[in-house]
Amino acid sequence: MTAQTGDGLRRWPIERPTTPREAYRWCEQYARRHDENFTVVSFLLPKKLRWHFFAVYAFCRYTDDLGDEAEGDRLALLDSWEQDLRDAVAGNPRRPLLIALARTIERKEIPLDPFLRLIEANRMDQRVSRFATYDDVLTYCSYSATPVGQMVLAVLGYTDAERVALSDQTCIGLQLANFWQDVSVDIEKGRIYLPLEDLQRFGVDEQQIIDRRFDERYRELMKFEVARARACFAEGKKLESRVSRSVRTDIRLYRLGGEAILNAIEAAGYDTLSARPRVTKAVKARLAVVNGARIAMGI
């Protein structure tokens, strides 16, 4: 049985204890329902790591859903969610997602800070709807994006500064790609993630975005932003040769998924105002199969 709770999101079984196996299965099901732009866990990922990936992704996805879609006082709900997380790692997890996540955090010795930063990013979304500079966007990414890569690296057993820095670049690229893809979606929520200094540079104003008036000025703005995201991916790509071959496909797919978003934006003529460019299922499947074969051949 599931319950419709005060956050307006359908969550988890509530009337019987949940075993770790059931909890991880819940995370897998939740993750697969939200696996839109790229494959979260490929078939080539070692089985012993898959459950941990699903637990981390489910936490990230649910936290974002809480900040974006929940009904009621989202700040209060996020505060409650943080307390639930703290209780879980202290030995009192009460929900399937947190039963699985607490087990993953303990077994993989993941610091709590990245999880808390992601929750804080969603608090920021309730208070901040504009970013004056690109540096402001990068600061936001240090809460919304780079912590996710740090969680993933920790699951893989990597915590060194070099790999973390490269992961950060990939995660920033992913966050930027999603921002540029979702301009038409975010404006419905009252948010503009494009730096205001960039709008001014290209002669675009907020009202044009609100009105969804696409023109050559906006096209040039989006070209600039897409190139900026591609530069992040180019730097983050170096991480792929610094991880075990057994997990290289999944690390590569994160980058390629982000680049696929940028390709979709380009294919739409950089018009992210009229509609949201999408990565098709065929593209996602091709990325997974082709790159899985490349890893198998040692390429």
C-alpha positions as CSV (number, residue, x, y, z in Angstrom):
1,M,0.0,0.0,0.0
2,T,1.2,3.5,-0.8
3,A,0.2,6.8,0.8
4,Q,-0.4,10.2,-0.6
5,T,1.4,12.4,1.8
6,G,1.4,16.1,2.5
7,D,4.1,16.8,0.0
8,G,1.8,15.8,-2.8
9,L,4.1,13.0,-4.0
10,R,3.3,9.4,-3.9
11,R,6.1,7.8,-1.8
12,W,6.4,4.3,-0.3
13,P,4.8,1.3,1.5
14,I,3.9,2.3,5.0
15,E,2.1,-0.6,6.7
16,R,4.8,-3.2,7.0
17,P,8.5,-3.4,7.7
18,T,10.7,-3.2,4.6
19,T,13.8,-5.4,4.1
20,P,16.9,-4.0,2.6
21,R,16.2,-6.0,-0.6
22,E,12.7,-4.5,-0.9
23,A,14.1,-1.1,-0.2
24,Y,16.6,-1.3,-2.9
25,R,14.0,-2.6,-5.3
26,W,11.8,0.4,-4.5
27,C,14.7,2.7,-5.4
28,E,15.2,0.9,-8.7
29,Q,11.6,1.2,-9.6
30,Y,11.5,4.9,-8.7
31,A,14.8,5.6,-10.6
32,R,13.6,3.8,-13.8
33,R,10.3,5.8,-13.8
34,H,12.4,9.0,-13.8
35,D,15.2,7.9,-16.2
36,E,14.5,10.5,-18.9
37,N,17.7,12.0,-20.5
38,F,20.1,9.1,-20.1
39,T,20.5,5.7,-18.6
40,V,21.0,5.9,-14.8
41,V,22.4,2.4,-14.5
42,S,23.6,0.5,-17.5
43,F,23.5,-3.3,-17.9
44,L,27.4,-3.3,-17.8
45,L,27.6,-1.9,-14.3
46,P,28.8,-4.5,-11.9
47,K,25.8,-6.0,-10.1
48,K,27.3,-5.4,-6.7
49,L,27.2,-1.6,-7.4
50,R,23.8,-1.3,-9.1
51,W,21.7,-1.2,-5.9
52,H,23.9,1.5,-4.5
53,F,23.5,3.6,-7.7
54,F,19.8,3.2,-7.6
55,A,19.7,4.3,-3.9
56,V,21.8,7.4,-4.6
57,Y,19.8,8.3,-7.8
58,A,16.4,7.8,-6.0
59,F,17.5,10.1,-3.3
60,C,18.6,12.8,-5.7
61,R,15.5,12.5,-7.9
62,Y,13.1,12.5,-4.9
63,T,14.8,15.5,-3.4
64,D,14.5,17.4,-6.6
65,D,10.8,16.3,-7.0
66,L,10.2,17.6,-3.5
67,G,11.7,20.9,-4.4
68,D,9.9,21.2,-7.7
69,E,6.6,19.4,-7.5
70,A,5.5,19.1,-3.8
71,E,2.3,20.8,-2.7
72,G,2.3,23.0,0.4
73,D,5.2,24.5,2.2
74,R,8.2,23.1,0.4
75,L,10.8,24.7,2.7
76,A,9.2,22.9,5.7
77,L,9.0,19.7,3.7
78,L,12.7,19.9,2.8
79,D,13.5,20.5,6.4
80,S,11.5,17.4,7.4
81,W,13.3,15.5,4.6
82,E,16.7,16.5,6.0
83,Q,15.7,15.4,9.5
84,D,14.5,12.0,8.0
85,L,17.9,11.6,6.4
86,R,19.8,12.4,9.6
87,D,17.6,10.0,11.5
88,A,18.3,7.3,8.9
89,V,22.0,7.6,9.0
90,A,21.8,7.6,12.8
91,G,20.2,4.2,12.7
92,N,16.5,4.9,12.5
93,P,15.4,4.8,8.8
94,R,11.6,4.7,8.5
95,R,11.1,4.7,4.7
96,P,12.3,2.3,2.0
97,L,14.3,4.9,0.1
98,L,16.2,5.8,3.3
99,I,16.6,2.2,4.5
100,A,18.5,1.6,1.2
101,L,20.4,4.9,1.2
102,A,21.5,4.6,4.9
103,R,22.9,1.1,4.1
104,T,24.7,2.5,1.0
105,I,26.1,5.4,3.0
106,E,27.4,3.1,5.7
107,R,28.9,0.4,3.4
108,K,30.5,2.9,1.0
109,E,31.5,5.4,3.7
110,I,30.0,8.3,1.9
111,P,30.1,11.6,3.8
112,L,26.7,13.2,4.6
113,D,27.6,16.6,3.3
114,P,26.8,16.0,-0.5
115,F,23.3,14.8,0.5
116,L,22.8,17.9,2.7
117,R,24.0,20.2,-0.1
118,L,21.5,18.8,-2.5
119,I,18.7,19.4,-0.1
120,E,20.0,23.0,0.3
121,A,20.0,23.5,-3.4
122,N,16.3,22.8,-3.4
123,R,15.8,25.3,-0.6
124,M,17.7,27.8,-2.7
125,D,15.2,27.1,-5.5
126,Q,12.4,28.3,-3.2
127,R,14.2,31.6,-2.6
128,V,16.2,32.4,-5.7
129,S,14.8,32.7,-9.2
130,R,17.5,34.7,-11.0
131,F,21.3,34.6,-11.2
132,A,23.2,37.8,-12.0
133,T,26.4,36.2,-13.1
134,Y,27.8,32.9,-14.4
135,D,29.8,32.7,-11.1
136,D,26.4,32.7,-9.3
137,V,25.3,29.8,-11.4
138,L,28.5,27.9,-10.6
139,T,27.9,28.5,-6.9
140,Y,24.4,27.1,-7.3
141,C,25.9,24.1,-9.1
142,S,28.2,23.4,-6.1
143,Y,24.9,22.6,-4.3
144,S,22.7,21.2,-7.0
145,A,25.1,19.3,-9.3
146,T,28.7,18.5,-8.1
147,P,27.5,16.7,-4.9
148,V,25.8,14.1,-7.0
149,G,29.1,13.3,-8.7
150,Q,30.8,13.1,-5.4
151,M,28.2,10.6,-4.2
152,V,28.7,8.4,-7.3
153,L,32.5,8.5,-7.0
154,A,32.3,7.5,-3.4
155,V,30.1,4.5,-4.4
156,L,32.9,3.6,-6.8
157,G,35.5,4.0,-4.1
158,Y,37.1,7.2,-5.4
159,T,37.6,10.2,-3.1
160,D,40.8,11.9,-4.3
161,A,40.8,15.5,-5.3
162,E,41.8,15.0,-8.9
163,R,38.9,12.7,-9.8
164,V,36.5,14.8,-7.8
165,A,37.5,17.9,-9.7
166,L,37.0,16.2,-13.1
167,S,33.6,14.8,-11.9
168,D,32.6,18.3,-10.9
169,Q,33.2,19.5,-14.4
170,T,31.0,16.8,-15.9
171,C,28.3,17.5,-13.3
172,I,28.4,21.2,-14.0
173,G,28.1,20.4,-17.7
174,L,25.0,18.2,-17.0
175,Q,23.4,20.9,-14.9
176,L,24.0,23.6,-17.5
177,A,22.7,21.3,-20.3
178,N,19.5,20.7,-18.2
179,F,19.1,24.4,-17.6
180,W,19.4,25.3,-21.3
181,Q,17.1,22.4,-22.2
182,D,14.4,23.5,-19.7
183,V,14.2,27.2,-20.3
184,S,10.6,26.9,-21.4
185,V,9.8,24.7,-18.4
186,D,11.5,26.7,-15.8
187,I,9.9,30.0,-16.8
188,E,6.5,28.4,-15.9
189,K,7.9,28.0,-12.4
190,G,9.1,31.6,-12.4
191,R,12.8,30.7,-12.8
192,I,15.5,31.8,-15.2
193,Y,18.8,30.1,-14.8
194,L,20.5,31.9,-17.7
195,P,22.9,34.5,-16.2
196,L,21.4,38.0,-16.5
197,E,24.8,39.3,-17.5
198,D,24.7,37.0,-20.6
199,L,21.2,38.2,-21.4
200,Q,22.4,41.7,-21.4
201,R,25.5,40.8,-23.5
202,F,23.3,39.3,-26.2
203,G,20.5,41.9,-26.1
204,V,17.9,39.6,-24.6
205,D,15.7,40.6,-21.7
206,E,13.7,38.7,-19.2
207,Q,10.4,39.6,-20.7
208,Q,11.4,38.1,-24.0
209,I,12.0,34.8,-22.3
210,I,8.7,35.1,-20.3
211,D,6.9,35.8,-23.6
212,R,8.9,33.0,-25.3
213,R,9.9,35.2,-28.2
214,F,12.6,33.4,-30.1
215,D,14.9,35.4,-32.4
216,E,18.5,35.6,-33.6
217,R,19.7,37.3,-30.4
218,Y,18.4,34.4,-28.3
219,R,19.9,31.9,-30.8
220,E,23.3,33.5,-30.3
221,L,22.8,33.5,-26.6
222,M,22.0,29.8,-26.5
223,K,24.9,29.0,-28.8
224,F,27.2,30.7,-26.3
225,E,25.7,28.7,-23.4
226,V,25.8,25.4,-25.2
227,A,29.5,26.0,-26.0
228,R,30.1,26.7,-22.3
229,A,28.5,23.4,-21.3
230,R,30.5,21.5,-24.0
231,A,33.7,22.9,-22.5
232,C,32.8,21.4,-19.1
233,F,32.2,18.0,-20.7
234,A,35.5,18.2,-22.6
235,E,37.4,18.7,-19.3
236,G,35.3,16.2,-17.4
237,K,35.9,13.5,-20.1
238,K,39.4,13.0,-18.6
239,L,37.7,11.2,-15.7
240,E,36.7,8.3,-17.8
241,S,40.3,7.0,-18.2
242,R,40.9,7.3,-14.5
243,V,38.2,4.9,-13.3
244,S,38.0,1.1,-13.6
245,R,36.9,-0.3,-17.0
246,S,34.0,-2.0,-15.2
247,V,32.3,1.3,-14.5
248,R,33.7,3.4,-17.4
249,T,30.5,2.9,-19.5
250,D,28.3,4.4,-16.8
251,I,30.6,7.4,-16.2
252,R,30.9,8.0,-20.0
253,L,27.1,7.7,-20.4
254,Y,26.6,10.6,-18.0
255,R,28.7,12.8,-20.2
256,L,27.2,11.5,-23.4
257,G,23.7,12.0,-22.1
258,G,24.5,15.6,-21.4
259,E,26.1,16.1,-24.8
260,A,23.0,14.5,-26.3
261,I,20.9,17.2,-24.7
262,L,23.1,19.8,-26.3
263,N,22.8,18.1,-29.6
264,A,19.1,18.2,-29.3
265,I,19.2,21.9,-28.6
266,E,21.3,22.4,-31.7
267,A,19.0,20.3,-33.8
268,A,16.1,22.6,-32.6
269,G,18.0,25.6,-34.0
270,Y,18.8,26.6,-30.4
271,D,15.1,27.4,-29.8
272,T,14.5,26.3,-26.2
273,L,11.7,28.8,-25.8
274,S,9.0,27.3,-28.1
275,A,9.4,23.8,-26.7
276,R,11.7,21.6,-24.7
277,P,14.2,19.7,-26.9
278,R,14.2,16.0,-26.0
279,V,16.7,13.1,-26.2
280,T,14.8,10.2,-27.9
281,K,14.8,6.7,-26.5
282,A,16.5,5.6,-29.7
283,V,19.4,7.9,-29.0
284,K,19.7,6.7,-25.4
285,A,19.7,3.1,-26.4
286,R,22.3,3.7,-29.1
287,L,24.6,5.4,-26.6
288,A,24.3,2.6,-24.2
289,V,24.9,-0.2,-26.7
290,V,27.7,1.5,-28.7
291,N,29.6,2.6,-25.7
292,G,29.2,-0.7,-23.9
293,A,30.8,-2.3,-26.9
294,R,33.6,0.2,-26.9
295,I,34.4,-0.5,-23.3
296,A,34.2,-4.3,-23.9
297,M,36.8,-3.9,-26.6
298,G,39.0,-1.8,-24.5
299,I,38.5,1.4,-26.6
